[in-house]
């Protein structure tokens, strides 16, 4: 296996090349499917197949680099890119999360921070000259300053990006909460997260706090730890230091030792810039090989298997459409044409029913959003009311003491201890709310929605089935084959909520089982929305608000310390509760809106299938003056095409499983 091609290096075939060929093959299969279903007049399937093709063709890997200021985070990014693209210095620099993507010509775009939006960004692009980008990325003297820009996007002709990798440089750990929300959003969807530590001071309390907080929310399997500046450690101490860090990472977060790698990022950058053959000694190529292998295998599965399965699903649906069309070819052309004209009115009526169902779901979800916001705000206000009790209960190892010369140092240690404990209690409080109160609320609301739209959905399906059968000269709808209203409403509501297109699964396994699938997704979204109330963010608030200065001014350190920390935290919770509650409600609505989107999609597709099959049958018999058998033979050829497409998709899946 070869390393990621970076800088001016290499044209050797890599795992990325093989993976891109697999994506290209899937794109070609989806394009062929688009052609076949378009020829069959199945336009709704052609649209879905085009979407699969576009998604596969444009899918990329995202590698997010995080770390403390001065750990060498931006230098690691520059070394991966092969040139100094991002600012890096011994002082805090990166204040704006920066995404580096492939581009033929260097261009830079900025996006403003917007705390009112779900992802913390105003998506209005602001182009800036590349040579002036650095002044927008640097943080200045205060890391707690209000952010102006939230995201920078840099297009650059770098080979590592051409391989389909977006490299993301994040602000420092425990940054301003508004910037942290943006970082958290990227953490949730990154394919790999690279945590850069400094060998000179690895796994400090702030780094441990970050790892504890973020790994609690996100999976562990995509984290890499790079121990930078190992060249600055005495040779006889380097081995024991690396073993100790690996032991801590494995013990605390269950991350295997081979994911903790030593590097010298500055040496790697200089080697790539100068074409120096000593690059391997920097440790970076070894990391890049491991990262490449991880992306193209473990993470690559998520980019190959779902679209291949979707192609198979669309192919099966297209074959079902062929069976419907073949049955219509046996019907007299004049009778079919007359019946189609007679059913135009009922079909238009079903179209109106479709819109009513969608509006009903819209209204119900809007009501749910309001209820979630009220519940989240009450949760934070209850936490604020408990701050004094929780702060008093924190077990402290540090004491203020009577030495006035060490007062500030001791106070800082105690405030950090109380603040961390208080932040952890707030997190547990929010987690309990999510597991109990929010889960109960969403279960009740989703069940109510299923009951609200269940009868309308059942009537829609029955009426559409009746129209479909009428084209074949049948008038009786075999009701015994239809699920009961309760089953169908549960299947549609639960299935569309949790797994678009899986209404049948909902009917088979029941509504409550299906609901369980969405709760982990919501737990993650809520954890991201509450990120500003974790230990790291609360400590930033405490030290930024002058707690130490206030306590020293008042004297009676021990008497005032707990009260001041608790009051400051409670004030922060109450002040931020409305905005945080809106974010949580918005994230919840975003997840639940799948109900609306997929119900709309599915009902529209069902209506389209009926019209498309009749119109195609009429064209085959009427416009081309062919008999039914000739038309059926051509349908058989299209069926064979679909079988071939299905087999090709299955072969991709098989190769992925076998590793060929």
NUMIDREN-799522 format. One record per residue: x, z, y negated of N, C-alpha, C in turn. Coordinates in pm, whole numbers, plus 50000, padded with zeros to 5 digits. Each point is the difference from the previous one (the first is absolute). Layout:
BEGIN
XZYXZYXZY...
***
This chain:
BEGIN
500855000050120499155000049880500885000049876499594993049897500764999549876499355008749895500745003149896499485008449893499124992149907499295007349916499234993649894500954991849914499644987749972500844991649914499845004549856501085003949936499935004849863501094993749917499885002049869501004994649910500154985050020501214995750020500264985950027500214997750148499795010650081500374999450141499044992350083500434995350101499614995650126498854990650016500174991050096498944990850038499695001750148500615010350064499755002250143498535003150025499564996350119498635002850037499845015050019498925005749948499765014350010498625002550057499705012750022498675003650045498954995449899500375000049871499064995249899499674985350023500994992050037499734985850027499004998550114500235007550108499104999350115498605004649962499935010649921498695005149960499264989949912500734993649909499374990149912499504988150080500744996350105499524989050084498705003850070499905012550040498785004850064498844999749900500255004249877498974999349897499594985649972501004991049997499714985949977499124994450111500295004050124499184995350112498565004949986499845012549963498645005449980499284992749887500724997049893499414992549889499514986350047500814993350080499624986850051498785001050091499935010550083498845001950088498745002149916500115008649896498845002549913499594987349927500974991949958499694987349932499294990450096500464999550125499344991450099498565004750025499835013250004498645005450018499124996049882500565000549880499244995949881499524985650014500884991250049499624986050017498904998150102500075007150112498994998350106498645005149954499965012049943498685005449962499434992449880500864994649914499494991649891499344987550057500624994150101499424988150064498685003250067499835012550042498745004350063498955004049897500354999549872499065004049896499865015049986500905007850063499945014649994500825004849880499444997849883500765002349877500335014749977499135008950046500285014349979501215004350084500184994050119501175003050081501254993349943499834988249943501144993349938500565008549886499115006149923500445008849890500805011850056499505006250107500705011550060501354995850056500064988250064501264995350058501034997149890499554994449887500924997749888500545013249947499165010349996500445013149952501065005950093499824998350132501005004850095501324992849978499944986949985501214992049978500745004549875499265001949891500635004249874500625013850012499305009150069500525013650014501305000150080500034992550111501214999550081501154993749921499714989049930501054992849927500595008449887499175008449938500455007449881500395014450030499835004450125500305013950033501505002649990500375011449941501405003349979500245014650041501265003450017500395013850027500325006949867499595012649989500315007949882500915011650040501175000749937500965010950025500105008249872499555012450006500005009049884501195009450009500795000749892501185008649995499695011849908500155012250051499715012149923501225009150005500045009549907501095009650000500135007249867500795010550000500265007749878500824991649902499895003649872500914994149902501445002950042500864990349982501435001550026500345000750149499044996650088500334999150143500554986250033499824990449908500474986450023498914990750046498775003549969498834992250044500064985749949500164998149871500014986549943501244992350044501105007150026501204993350049499774994750142499285007650081499644995250134499184987249991499024999949909499174988049982500874988349957500875002249903500874989249953500914995050113500505009150083500864996050111499234991550100498745003550026499174991950090499764986249940499834999549868499734987349933501274991649984501155006750004501254992649991500534998149860499365006049902500494999449862499315010949918500565003349883499455010749917498814994449922498845001650059498764995349938499325011249923500075012350053499315011449941500995009649936499585007249896500905009549934500325011850092501235004549997500425011650080501115007049924499885013449986501045007749931499915014450048500915008349952500005014050041498895007849932499364994449897498885006549934498704994550055498875007749989498724994750045499704986749933499654989850080499784986849942498634994450033499724997650128498784992750034498755008149968499224995249904498745006649966498824991750043500234987750042498924990850033500234994750141499005001250085500114994550134500194984949988501054994850065500404986149983499974992750134499234989150006499884991950121500844987449981500954997850090500834988149995499524990450109499564988049959499484990050093500794987049985499804991150097500654986949994499444991649887500874993149931499604990349899501124990149978499684987449981501034989849977500775002749872499295004949898500625003349872499725014649966501005007349947499765013949962498925001249892498995008050028498965003049902499615014750014499535005849891499625014150000498625001649939499215008950060498655002849953499775015050004499375005449897499695014249993498495002050006499615011750056498605004050004499905014149945499085002349908499875013049935499425010450096500385012649978499405011050075498595002349947499085003250092498615002649963499455010650094499975012449952499585010950087498544999150041499214991849931498584998750036499794991050120500984991550034499824990750112500385006850131499504994450110500225006250130501464999950041500744989649964501414999450039500935003649885499435004849888500825004449887500534989049913499474987650017500564988649928498934992049927500394994649886499244989549933500594986850050499194992050067500514988050067500164987949908499995002449870500264989149906501504997449992500504988250041501444997550002500574998149860501185005649976500694998549872501404994550030500224986949985501324994350026501025005049897501225002750047501095004149911501264992450042500944997849908501274993650037500755008550102500614993750097500725007350104501125008349941500714994749900501145007349944499585012249918498695001549973499545011949927499235009650091499954997050129499215008350092500555014250008501325001449999500605013250022499505010449901499834996249874499585009849901498585005250027499204992250075498665004550036500015008850124501084999250080500065007450126500625013849985500825002049897500715012749989499085011049953500345012450040499095011149980500265007849872501184998549941500305007749880500405014350034499785008849909500465013950019499015008750074498714995950005498995008950059499274992950113500105005750120499304994250115498525003149997499585010049917498595003449995499294992849885500684990549937499384992749889498844991650051499014998149914498854991850037500454985750029499594994650115500454986650035499294989449918500734989349964499394988649934499774989050101501114995850065499904990050104499895006850135499164994350087499825005850132500684992350111500184986949981500574991750105500734988249938501174997050056500744987949962500114991150123499794987049981500144990450109501114990249961501024999350084501164991649972500134989450108499904987349962500214989050093501454995549987500684998450117501424996849996500354992050126500874990149988500374991850118501015007250089499545010550070500875007850086499624997950146500984997350088499694997050140499195010850071500295012849973499245010550069498514998849968499674996049878498604998349962499434987150058500864990050014499534987350058499595001950146500565010250064499645003250137498615006150012499315001049887498655005750004499985014849977501015005349931500105014549974499905002649850499095008649961499945005049863500725013549997501005001549914500755012549989499515007349875499625012750017499365007649892500855012149965500425000849875500745011649949499015009149929499935012550044499015009349945500625009349898499175006449914500535010649913500525011650084500695009249938500545011450073498925009050055500385008750093499055009250060499495009949895498785005150026499385009749910499984994949857499634987349986499954993649870498695003649931499764994149884498735002049929498844996650095498935008350004498914997750095499404986149994499904994049881499424986749991500884989650070501335001749985500904990850071499995003050149499805012650036500005003750141498804994150073498864998849931498834993950062500304985650040500734992849914500364986050029500934999550121500995009050003500925000550114499255003250128499065009449994499235003750118499184988350051499474992049909499214988550042500884990450080501244998049955500924991450074500435006550132500175013250000500385006950123498974997750109498744999849961498934998450098499984986550067500584989749935499954986750058501384993950024501055008149983501354994950026500224998350150500714989650037500354998150140501155009050041500905002749907501115009350026500295007749873500365012850015500375008549888501435004750022500864997549903501425003850008500245011649905500305011750056500215012149922501515001749982500484998649875501435000749972500375014449963500965005550073500535013449973501444998749953500465009949927501425000649962500705009350097501104995250061500765008450093500565012349931500124999649867500575011149926499025011649985498714997150019499005010649988498734995550072500094997950130498894994150077498935010450033498774995150000498835008050036499885012749917500054998249868499725011049908498545004150014499635011149937498625004950009499014989549950500354993149891499074990049946499834988450097501084996350071499914989250098499185004450121500195012350041499205005250111498535000449963499735004449877498615000749954499374986150000500754990149952499504986250000499694995550142500965001950091499804995550138498825007250065499905013249978498885007550057498674994649951499934997849869498744995849939499624985850039500964990949999499694985950024499854997150149500845006350083499894997550143498755006750057499465009949930498735005850041498884989749989500094991249902498954990149976500234987150078501274996050012500284986850055500665001250137500014988950071500634999750131501515002349987500605004650108501435002850001500824988350051499374991050073500764990150076500664989449913499684999249871500594989549918501005005449898500485012450019500955006149908501444998250049500894996449906501444999950023500645009349897501015007450040500765008549908501414994249987500414996949877501364995449975500775011149929501095004250060500865010349940501094992749923499834998849869500904992449915501205008649959501064993149958501235006449951500745007850110499864995850123500745006750107501514998649981500434989849928501434998149973500585011049912499125007549930500485010649912500085013550071499665000150129500085012350079501315000050078500645011650009501245000950077499804994850140500984992850050499874993350129499655009650113500585012049999499745009450109498645006749986499364998549884498685006049981498864989950014500344987049998498954989750001499175000350128500675000850115499285000050128499055011850013500495012449981499105011650009498854999349898500284994949878498954998949899498894990650045500394988450052499014990350044499185005550117500655006850094499275006050113499015010549950500425008049902499125010349946498774993849933500214989549922498874993349934499064994050104500564993650103499164994250105499205010850072500625011450026499295010950066498855005149914500265001249869498945004849910498854990049992500334987349991498954989749990499164999750128500685001050114499264999950126499175012850015500585011549965499295012650016498825001549906500164995349877498945001849900498914989450007500394987550030499044989149988499924990950123500685004150107499934992850127500414985449985501054997649922500544986549982501294999250078500114989950084501134999350093501334998049925501105005050058501305000249930500504986249957499714989550079500524986749964499364994449874498965006549949499404995949873500715006549880501025008150026500795006349893501394993850003500334992249896501224991950002500875002649877501325000850020500915001949885500314986649934500064999749866500344987749928500855003349878500684989749954500695000449870499444988249922498915002449925499254989149936500834992849896500795007349923500794993549894501054990750061500645004450107500994991450067499334987750059498785001850054499274988650057499664989949892499575004949884499664990949890501234992249955501115007049982501224993149955500494990050104499885003650127500444990950107499184987249999498705001349979499154988149999500254991649875500235006649890500264992649877501324992450007500985005950068501354994250004500304992650129499044999750093500254993650129501055007450080500045013249985501025008350065499645001950147500934997450094499715001650142499865014450047500255009749912499885014150039498575005149990499034990849983498605004049986499545009050114500394996950123499525007650116500345014849989501135003049938500425014049988499075008249912499204993449917499095007249910498815005950075499734995350121498865005050077498704992849972499964992049893498744993549965499564989450101500914991550052499554990050097499325006150123500515011550047499395006550115498565004149968499815005849882498645003549957499114987749992500534989149944499204987949984499594994150135500905000850099499654995250133498875008250059500085013349985498945008750051498684997549928500094998149869498794997449921499374986750041500844989750016499504986850039499305000750136500625007150094499425001350133498655007349992499955010549920498765007749985498904991549937500334992949893498984992149930499444989050088500874993050071499554988250075499425003450137500115012650042499405004050128498865009849977500345012349968498955010349988499014997049888500504996449882499084996849890499464985850011500804991350059499564986250015498754998850085499845009150093498804999850085498735000149916500005007949892498825001149915499744987449920501004991449992499844987649924499724988050090500155001950131499794989050094498765002150086499865011850057498925002350097498614998849936499705006749886498654998849944499574985749968500854991749933499544986349974499844991950128500855002250101499834992850126498685003850067499665012749997498715004350056498834994549919500184999349867498934994549916499794985250030501084992750025499874985950039499204998850129500295008750095499254999750126498535003449978499745009649911498605003449972499264988349936500624993649902499384988549934499804988550098500964998250091499884989550100498805002650091499845012550043498865003550085498684997649926499965003549872498784997749923499724985149984501074992249983499824985449988499454994250130500485004950114499474995250128498535003550014499635011949952498585003750001499174990549915500584995949885499304990349915499824986750069500984995950081499884987550075498845000950099499845011450065498905001750095498654998849928499915006149881498754999049923499724985549962501034992949956499824986149959499644991350120500655002350114499704992250120498545001650041499485012349988498595002250033499084992449906500384999049873499184992849903500034984950023501064995050061500094985650025498954995450102499475009350077498964996450098498614999249936499905004549875498715000049930499794986449934498774995050003499674987349934500405000849852500644989349951500524999949864498905002449898498864993150014498925001549902499455014250002499835005550122499485013750008500985009849937501314998150026501015009049943500024998949848499924987749948500004998149856498785006349936498844998150063498755005849947500065015250001500495005550111500075014750010500995005749898501094992849976500985004749902499385000549860499224989849965499325000149871499005011549992499315002550112499005010750002500645013849985501245001450050500655013149996500855002249875500054990249910500795001949878499495011949920498695001149988499415011249926500375013450061499785002150133500415012550062501505002949987500824989450009501445002249984500345004549859499354994249900500225004349862499535014549982498895003550067499505013849993501015009750061500624996050110501035008550060501215001149908500294989349926501085000749903499725010649894498745001049958499625010449903500075013950064499595000950126500105012950072501465004450009500864990450025501445002650006500475006449869499624994449888500425005449871499415013949974498785002350045499385013249983500765010550081500384996550122500775009350083501315003549933500694989949947501295002349936499835008849876498954997549921499775008349880499675014450040499275001650109499685013550047501275007550037500914993250068501275006250037500815003249875500024990949904500715002349873499525012949935498695001449988499435011749934500335012850077499934999350131500275011750083501465004349986500924990450000501415003249985500315005649862499314995049898500195005349865499585014749994498895003250066499565014050005501015008650075500544994550110501005007350077501245002749915500394990349920501175001649915499805011749904498835001149942499715011049907500085013450072499445000750122500015012550076501425004150038500834990350038501395003050035500765004949877499764993949886500685004349877499625014349965498725003350010499555013749970500635010050097500064996450126500585008950102501495002049977500734989249968501455001049976500305008549877499214998149895500225007849878499755014950027498965002950077499715014050034501125005950085500574991850088501135004550085501175004449913500374992049901501145003449914499705011949910498785001049954499645011649917500035012950082499604999250128500095011850087501475003750021500854989950014501435002750015500565006949876499584995449883500465006149875499615014849994498795002950047499525013949997500785008950097500624994050102500735007750100501485001349969500484993549894501444999749974500625013849986499335009049930500565013549980500195007150134499004998950086500085006550132501104993750084500024986750002501014993050082501415002849951500205000249869501345002549945500495013950037499105009749996500375013750035500355001450148499454991350084500225000850144501274992950046500654992349911501204992750038501125009950035500584998350118501135008550040501274994949932500675008949927501164996049921501285005750058501024991450006501335004450042500855003949879499694993749885500795002449879499355010949914500835007349929499555010449908500564997349860499255004549899500464998149863501205009049970499915012750039501105009349977500085004749855501045008149972500135005949866501174994249921500724991050058501164994149932499514989649900500075003549871499474991149897500784987049992501275000250043500814987949992499594989750106499365004750106499544990950105498494998349999499355004449892498544999949994499444986050019500544990349923499454986450008500234994050139501205002150054500304994650132499075006050105499825013149995499145006750098498544995949983499584999349874498624996049974499734985950052500954991049980499824986350048499814999850151500825007750071499895000550146498655005650044499535010449931498735006250037498834990749967500064993649883498934990649964499934988650102501174995150041500014989350100499375004750130500285012450038499465005650124498485001649991499535005849891498565002049983499294986549987500594991249918499374986949981499894992150129501065000450082499964992950128498925005950091499965013350008498985006450083498604997049951499825000149868498694997349941499604985550026500954990749987499704986050028499594997850143500675007050093499634998750142498605005450026499625010849932498645005450017498974990249946500304993849886499084990049946499844988550099501104995650059499934989250099499155003850119500175012250050499195004350114498535000749963499745004749878498625000849952499364986149996500744990249948499494986349993499814994350140500965002750090499894995050138498775005750069499735012949978498815006350060498734993749944500014997549870498834993549937499764986250061501084992350017499864986550056499485000450143500535009150081499615000650140498585005250020499585009049915498705006450021498934994449905500135002949873498944996449906499864984949983501114993149978499904985549978499574992850128500535004150114499614993750125498505001650024499495011949976498565002450018499184991449903500484999149876499294992149900499954985350040501144994550041500044985850035499224997050128500055009250094499214998350123498524999249967499535009349916498595000149963499624987549921500854996049907499684988449918500004987050080500964998650090500064987750079498844999450099499645011350057498835000450088498744996349923499895005349877498844996949917499974985149966501154994249974500054985749969499554991850121500465004050119499594992950121498495000350017499415011449970498545001150011499314992149890500604999749882499384993149887499934984950022501094994250050500044985450015499724995550143499875009650093499874996450141498824991050030498825003649949498804991950028500134986149938500554999449879500164986949935500984991250077501095005950050500964992350078499384995150131499235008850062499354996150126499024988649977499215001149894499044989349969500724987049971501105000949927500784987949968500474993150128500575007850092500514994450125498874994050083498885007350008498854995050077499484986949942499794999949869499434988049937500954988150014501305002449985500954989150011500064994850144499915009150093499994995850141498754991750030498885004149942498774992450019500114985949945500634998649882500194986849941500924991650087501085006050049500954992650085499304994750126499185008550061499314995850122498934989549971499435000649880498954990349968500554985849998501274998449968500604986650000500104994350142499955008950098500054995550139498604998950060499005001949915498644999050048499485012750062500685011349980499575012950055499475008749887499005007950032499385008349897500145014950029500335003750123500085014150036501435005149984500185010749925501295006549987500115010550110500974999050090500125009750110500445013749948499025007849959500295012649934500795009750088499824998650134500705009350086501514998749988500484988949946501444998049986500545005349868499105003649910500465005149870500235015050008501065004949940500185014549994498865006349922499775012950024498975007149925500395000749854499045002749909500365001149858501115010249975499925011450071501035010149981501374995350045500034993250117501274994850050500574989549906499134990849954500504989149916500465005249864499245009349942500415005149869501315007750012500125007950107501245007450020501154990450024499744989750082501064990450032500464992749875499064995149920500364992349882500655008849894499365011549972500545008549895501355005850038500095005650122501255006250042501054989450029499614989550068500974989750036500584993249879499174996749903500504993249882500815009349912499655012950006500755009649920501445001650051500145001050131501295004050054500844988650052499374989850049500754989050059499214987349980500234992949889499204988349968499854990650119498734996350025499734990850109499805007050132500025013350004499915007050127498675007250017498914993649957498695006150016499695002950146500424991150089499765002150142500685012750048501225002549951500715012250037499205012249957499424999149880499195011149951498835002750092499374989450049498875001750090500445005950133501194996150045500455004650130500445014649998500705004149895500615013250000499305010049910499064995649920499235009349920500545001949860499125003849912500325001249859501055010949973499845011750061500905011049971501434996850042500154993450114501354996350044500634990149904499204990449951500544990149908500425006549868499235009849955500315006549872501375006750002500405004850118501295006850009501154991049959499834987050018501094990849970500344998849854499025002249912500274998249857500605012449936499785011750060500425012449936501515001049980500844995850096501445000349973500404991249882499334988449985500294991249887499665006949869498855006750000499585007049879500905012049973500445006850106500895011549981501274995749930500534988450039501214994749936499734996649854498884993249974499674996249862499815012349913499385010250055499755012349923501315007449977500885000050102501315006349982500774993649887499924986749990500664992749892499385003749865498675000849998499315003249874500335014149952500285009250095500305013949964501495002649983500824989450000501445001849999500485008249881499304999349889500435007149880499885015050010499425005150111499825014550014500865005950111500954992150052500925005150100501075008749937500835006550082501045009049948500934993449899500464987850029500934993449910499414997649862498774994849997499374997049872499675012849923499605010550072499695012649931501255006349940501124998950070501245005449944500384992649874499814986749999500284992249880499135004849885498745003050029499095005249897500455013749950500375008750095500385013649961501245000149911501044992850042501235000149921499834992249870499154989750003499764992249879499165007349898499255010250045499115007249908500665012249937501265002450032500715011249937499645013550057499725000650131499645012850061501115010349984501264995950023501125009449990500095005849859499904991049902500105004449860498885009849966498804997350051498855008749971500215013950059500475000550125500205013050066501105008049931501104993349964501105007049933499535005649865499194992449933499515004249868499135012550012499205000450108499085011250015500685012350060501124998150070500645011150068499215003850124500305011450061499325004450121499914988650100501174995650041500094987750077499094999950122500155010150088499235000050124498515000649972499615007749901498575001549970499394987149950500774992549924499464988049937500184987350084501004999950086500384987650066498894994150085499465007950091498964995050089498784995549921499625008049899498844996649919500214987049924501184998449942500284988049921500014987550087500655000850116500034988650092498594996550046499235010250038498634997650048499134994049890500115005449878499184994949890500374985649965501304996949999500444986449969499494990150104500095003950127499534991350108498494998149992499275010949977498544999149991499584991149883500705001449889499694991649884500214985350032501094997150071500284986250040498904994750093499595008050097498964995750094498694997049928499605008849910498734998049928500084987849909501144998249935500144988749907499974986750074500644999650117500124987450073498874997650099499145010150021498954998750101499094987949978499514997449878499114988449983500654986850036501254997649953500684987450030500334998950149500475011150060500334999750143498744997650083498905006249962498754998050074499534985549991500184993949883499634985949986500874991250090501325003250007500894992350087499595001250146499695012350042499615002350140498704992650031499035001149909498734993050021500224985050004500904995149914500284985749998500674995450128500955007850050500664996550126499005000350116499155010050001498995000950106499064988149993499564996749880499114988549982500684987250046501294999049971500764988250039499964998150152500165010850074499954999250146498584997250049499045007049944498634998450048499394986749958500584993649899499444987349955500124989150105500765002750106500054990750112498614997550055499155010149993498624998350047499344988549927500105000549869499344989749919500624986350024501324999549995500694987250010499754993250134500125007750108499884994050132498554997550040499085008349952498594997150024499614987049931500424998749875499754987749925500584987950073501265001550043500704989250071499284996150129499645010250080499414997550131498624993749989499185005349910498654994549986500054985749947500904997649904500164986349948500454990650111500935004850086500494991750109498914996950101499155009850029498914997750096499024989549947499695000849873499134989849939500674986450004501294999749966500724987249997500064993750138500175008150105500114994550135498754992350040498845005449966498744993450037499914986549932500224999849868499894987449926501064990150044501235004650022501094991050036499774993450136499505007950098499804994250133498904989449999498925002549925498914990249993500474987449926500665002049887500464988549922500994991650079500905006450073500974992550080499314992250111499035006350068499284993150108499254987949946499375001549883499264988849942500954988749962501175003449945500954989549964500494992650123500265007350106500504993650121498984990450061498735003649993498974991850063499434989349908499935003349872499284991249908500944990349928500995005549929500854991549918500834990450084500505004650113500874991650082499264992850113498675002550011499174993050098500555001450142500465011950032500545001850134499015008050084500084998050132499125007850088500595013950019499195008850057500395013950015501235001650088500094992150107501115001650093501334996449935500004989349920501244996349930500435011049905499035005449926500325010849906500515012350075499405002750118500445011650078501424998250051500354987650037501374997550046501005002949888499634996049878500905002849887500095015049973498875007050018500055014649987500915006050107499954994050120500895004750107501464998449963500334989049934501384998049956500425010749898499055003149910500305010449901500145013650069499215002150106500135012450075501375000950064500484988950052501344999950057501075003049895499804994649879500925003049890500035015049971498805006050000499915014449974500665007950112499824995650123500655006950113501524999549985500504988449957501454998549980500485009449890499255000949892500375009049890500005014550048498995003550078499915013650055501215003050087500394990550083501155002050088501305001349921500144992249893501195000949918500105013749932498865005149952500005013449940500345010550105499454998450120500305009450108501484999650036500604987849997501424998750031500865007349898499604999449872500735007449896499945015050030498825004850035499855014250033500855003650122500014991450100500765002850121501505000449971500484990549918501415000049965500375012649922499095004449917500265012149922500145012150092499095000650099500035011450093501254999650086500384987950046501144998750091501345000249927499964997749867501225000049921500784987050007499384989450052500694987050009500104993449864
***
